[in-house]
Amino acid sequence: MNWYRTSALDSVRFIVGESVLPYYNAAMKIARAGGITILRDKELFAAALSGRQVIGAAWESWQGNDYSFDVAVDKAWQNRGVGGKLSDLCIREFDEIKEAYGEEARMHIHVVNPIMEHVLQNRGFTKDPTMNGIFYARQ
Ligand SMILES: CC(C)(COP(=O)(O)OP(=O)(O)OC[C@H]1O[C@@H](n2cnc3c(N)ncnc32)[C@H](O)[C@@H]1OP(=O)(O)O)[C@@H](O)C(=O)NCCC(=O)NCCS
């Protein structure tokens, strides 16, 4: 099983930044199929590609000092580490950019899926009881 997970991800290419723009529509389709709404303040940030096919994507936003991201993975590709890797790319982006925002920079993720909860808990996020809804936070 480990071999399958690793070899499956080896064939997946992760891209970030402007090179994701041609994949905007395909990425939104995956979000819709996954039942999540990408709010207007979020921009496509990363995509996972198998060949030329988009199999997962991540969107990000900064609102003041608050960074947030959403992840969606094509059902056929779930549970192979793609969502975790896309989350890692967003977390790395936050860590790189937060210097500019200083000590006040925060990351808040609105969680609507128990699997995402698991992914975030694995990465040191904790529930933020001060927010309305289920939010996970990390500094
Ligand atoms: C949430 C989502 C992005 C995760 O993507 P993914 O590629 O399947 O995630 P990964 O394979 O990287 O990680 C899944 C982890 O959850 C675990 N998991 C699988 N099923 C689970 C379940 N039912 N409950 C809890 N954890 C579960 C896996 O064991 C794995 O843990 P590990 O990293 O410790 O091995 C994907 O399920 C998805 O696109 N869902 C629809 C859209 C959505 O809800 N996005 C999140 C909005 S908050």
PDBQT file of the ligand as one rigid body, heavy atoms in Angstrom, charges set to zero:
ROOT
HETATM    1  C1  LIG A 201     -10.162  17.291   1.971  1.00  0.00    +0.000 C 
HETATM    2  C2  LIG A 201      -9.420  16.832   0.731  1.00  0.00    +0.000 C 
HETATM    3  C3  LIG A 201      -8.829  18.045   0.017  1.00  0.00    +0.000 C 
HETATM    4  C4  LIG A 201      -8.270  15.898   1.161  1.00  0.00    +0.000 C 
HETATM    5  O1  LIG A 201      -7.514  15.556   0.019  1.00  0.00    +0.000 OA
HETATM    6  P1  LIG A 201      -6.751  14.151  -0.076  1.00  0.00    +0.000 P 
HETATM    7  O2  LIG A 201      -5.861  14.210  -1.257  1.00  0.00    +0.000 OA
HETATM    8  O3  LIG A 201      -7.735  13.048  -0.025  1.00  0.00    +0.000 OA
HETATM    9  O4  LIG A 201      -5.914  14.195   1.292  1.00  0.00    +0.000 OA
HETATM   10  P2  LIG A 201      -4.617  13.347   1.683  1.00  0.00    +0.000 P 
HETATM   11  O5  LIG A 201      -4.602  12.063   0.922  1.00  0.00    +0.000 OA
HETATM   12  O6  LIG A 201      -3.416  14.219   1.579  1.00  0.00    +0.000 OA
HETATM   13  O7  LIG A 201      -4.847  13.115   3.237  1.00  0.00    +0.000 OA
HETATM   14  C5  LIG A 201      -5.964  12.474   3.703  1.00  0.00    +0.000 C 
HETATM   15  C6  LIG A 201      -5.698  12.136   5.161  1.00  0.00    +0.000 C 
HETATM   16  O8  LIG A 201      -6.968  11.956   5.792  1.00  0.00    +0.000 OA
HETATM   17  C7  LIG A 201      -7.064  10.627   6.285  1.00  0.00    +0.000 C 
HETATM   18  N1  LIG A 201      -8.439  10.220   6.078  1.00  0.00    +0.000 N 
HETATM   19  C8  LIG A 201      -8.972   9.563   5.023  1.00  0.00    +0.000 A 
HETATM   20  N2  LIG A 201     -10.287   9.385   5.200  1.00  0.00    +0.000 NA
HETATM   21  C9  LIG A 201     -10.589   9.943   6.400  1.00  0.00    +0.000 A 
HETATM   22  C10 LIG A 201     -11.798  10.098   7.145  1.00  0.00    +0.000 A 
HETATM   23  N3  LIG A 201     -12.959   9.650   6.686  1.00  0.00    +0.000 N 
HETATM   24  N4  LIG A 201     -11.756  10.767   8.339  1.00  0.00    +0.000 NA
HETATM   25  C11 LIG A 201     -10.587  11.269   8.805  1.00  0.00    +0.000 A 
HETATM   26  N5  LIG A 201      -9.391  11.143   8.139  1.00  0.00    +0.000 NA
HETATM   27  C12 LIG A 201      -9.410  10.490   6.955  1.00  0.00    +0.000 A 
HETATM   28  C13 LIG A 201      -6.080   9.823   5.485  1.00  0.00    +0.000 C 
HETATM   29  O9  LIG A 201      -5.660   8.695   6.215  1.00  0.00    +0.000 OA
HETATM   30  C14 LIG A 201      -4.951  10.833   5.317  1.00  0.00    +0.000 C 
HETATM   31  O10 LIG A 201      -4.216  10.928   6.513  1.00  0.00    +0.000 OA
HETATM   32  P3  LIG A 201      -2.592  10.787   6.556  1.00  0.00    +0.000 P 
HETATM   33  O11 LIG A 201      -2.076  11.982   5.799  1.00  0.00    +0.000 OA
HETATM   34  O12 LIG A 201      -2.300  10.852   8.014  1.00  0.00    +0.000 OA
HETATM   35  O13 LIG A 201      -2.273   9.491   5.887  1.00  0.00    +0.000 OA
HETATM   36  C15 LIG A 201     -10.342  16.024  -0.224  1.00  0.00    +0.000 C 
HETATM   37  O14 LIG A 201     -10.996  15.023   0.528  1.00  0.00    +0.000 OA
HETATM   38  C16 LIG A 201     -11.391  16.867  -0.963  1.00  0.00    +0.000 C 
HETATM   39  O15 LIG A 201     -11.105  17.473  -1.999  1.00  0.00    +0.000 OA
HETATM   40  N6  LIG A 201     -12.620  16.937  -0.416  1.00  0.00    +0.000 N 
HETATM   41  C17 LIG A 201     -13.689  17.715  -1.055  1.00  0.00    +0.000 C 
HETATM   42  C18 LIG A 201     -13.438  19.210  -0.942  1.00  0.00    +0.000 C 
HETATM   43  C19 LIG A 201     -13.254  19.653   0.496  1.00  0.00    +0.000 C 
HETATM   44  O16 LIG A 201     -14.074  19.318   1.356  1.00  0.00    +0.000 OA
HETATM   45  N7  LIG A 201     -12.151  20.417   0.755  1.00  0.00    +0.000 N 
HETATM   46  C20 LIG A 201     -11.812  20.876   2.092  1.00  0.00    +0.000 C 
HETATM   47  C21 LIG A 201     -12.573  22.100   2.463  1.00  0.00    +0.000 C 
HETATM   48  S1  LIG A 201     -12.325  22.447   4.187  1.00  0.00    +0.000 SA
ENDROOT
TORSDOF 0
